[in-house]
Amino acid sequence: MKRKIILNLAMSLDGYILDDKGKFDWVKGDGDKSNDTEKQFSFPDFISGLDIMVMGKKSYQDCTTEAMEMFKSTKIYVASSEKLETKYDNIKFIEGDVVSQIVKLKEEDGKNIWLFGGAVLADQFIKADVIDEYIVGIIPIILGSGKPLFLKDNPTIKLHFKECTVQEGVTISRYTKRN
């Protein structure tokens, strides 16, 4: 099976993935289930369809031990020119043309590749137009400032709307790349 590169992350209604302090503790619903859709996005199902995760240095440093334990059977590529320490065998640090390295993995047999973040890393993949699917959760909050998901000078990328679910005020939209 040919892998897909999937960008899956959450952002505020005004487009930020981190607040102005670099935090994401605001990533949660409003608690109101009255508008929930019957079909729900299943994070466990999403995770079961992966065997590679790609993240930047800051995202890696922000990961908790609990998160790392949850993904110990997933190969994690961390984009960083700085050699960081890890106690996990499934983590590989990569530098240089990260996009090309990950695109090569896409051609191998296996499960999907999760482009976890952050914004600078995601921007490289967006500009290279190699993301096959975008899953974006819109959190019911306006931050006013922070780190935006979409940086400047992106190419036009035509997408196909696949589905939308709502869970406690969080709208999760899925798009696939159109040919």
N, C-alpha and C positions, 0 to 999 in steps of 0.2 A: 504494500500500500504506500502510495506516495504521501509524504508528510505535507502538512500545511503549517505555515507560520501564522500564529494567531496572536493578535494584540488584545489582551483582556485586562482592563483596568477600570478604575472608578474616577470620576471627575465631578467637580461642583457644577451647578447649573451654568455658571459663568466660565467654565472651561479649565479650571485649575485641578491639578492632581496632587499638589502639596500646598499647604498654606504658607504664609510669608515667613514662618519659622521652620519650614521644612518638615512639618508634621502632617500626618494623615489620620489622626484620631477622630476626625469629624466624619469619616467614611462609615456612615450607618444610616439606616432608615429613620423615619419619623415615628415609628411605632403604630401607625394607623394601617390596619389591614383591610379597611373597608373598600379600597380600590384595587386590592390584589387581583391579579389575573388567575384564572383557573390553572393554566399551565405556568409552572415556575421554572426559572433557570436553576439548574442543579449543579452547584460547584463540585460535588463529588463525582458526578458524571463527566464534567469537564476535565477534572484532574485525571480520571481513569483513561481518558483519551490521549494523554501526554506521556512522553518519556524523556523530553528535553525541556529545560527551562533556561531562558537567557535573561540576565539582569546586569545592570550597571553596578559599579562599586558601592555607591551610596545605598542602593536598594539592598545589596548584599549585607552591608553593615547594619542596616535597619532590621534585617530579619531576626526574629527571635529563635531561640533554641527549639521551641515548640514547632515553629514553622519548618526549620531545617530537619527536624525529626520526621515531620509529616512527608517531606519530599526526599527522604533518604534513598528511595529506589528510583528517583528521577535524576538523570544526568543534568547537572547545573553548570552552565557556562557563565562566568562572571567577566564582563569586559572591564579590564583595568590594566593600566601600564605599571601599576604598583603591585608588587607581590604581597598578597595578604595571607595571613595565617588561617588555616582551617583544620578542623579535626575530622572532617568528613571526606571519605574516599571518592564520593560522587561529584565533587566540585573541581572544576578545571578553570584556571584563569587564562584568559585570552586577550591579546592586544593586537593592534594593527587594524587591518580591514576586517572588522568583526562581521559585517554584513556578508561579505564573500565567504567567510569561514562557516557561517550558519547556513547560507544558501547551499553550500556543498553538502551539509548534513541533511538538508531537505530532500535531496535527490536519493538518499539512502532509504532502504525499507525501514519502517518503524512507525511509531505513533506520532502525533503532532508535536509541534514546537511552540511553547508558550513564551511570547515576548512579554516579559513581566514588567519591565521598566528600568529606569526612569525615562524622563522626557528627552534627555539628550540622546540616549541610546535609541529610544523609539523613533526619534526624529531621523536618525540615519537610515532606519528601515523604511520609514515613510518616504523620504526623499529618493530612495532606491526603488520604490514601488514594488517591494517583494512581500508585502503582507497580504495573505490570502483572505483573512477574516478579521474583522474588527468587532469586539464585544465590549461595549462601553456602558457602564452603569452610571447614570446621572443621579447624583446624590442631591436630595432636596435641601440645598444650602447655597447661598451666594457668599463667596469668600471675599470678593472685592480685589484681592491680590494674591499672589503666590506664584507657583511654577505652572505655566500653562502646558496642556498636553500638546497642542499643535503650535510649533514654532513657525517662524516666517519662511516665506519662499518655498512652500511645498508645491509639488506638481499637482495638476488636476488628476484625481483618481476617481473614476466612476465606480460606484458601488451599487449593489443590489440589496435592498432591504429584505432580510430573511425572517426576522421575528422580533417581537417586543413582549417583554413580561414586566410586571410590576410586583414588587415585594416591599411592603411597608414604606411606600413612597419612593422607593428606588426604581427608576425605569431602566431596564437593561435591554439595550437594542443590539441586534446582531446584523452585521452587514458582510457580504462577501464581495470580492472584487469582480467587477464586470469585465468582460472581454470587449 
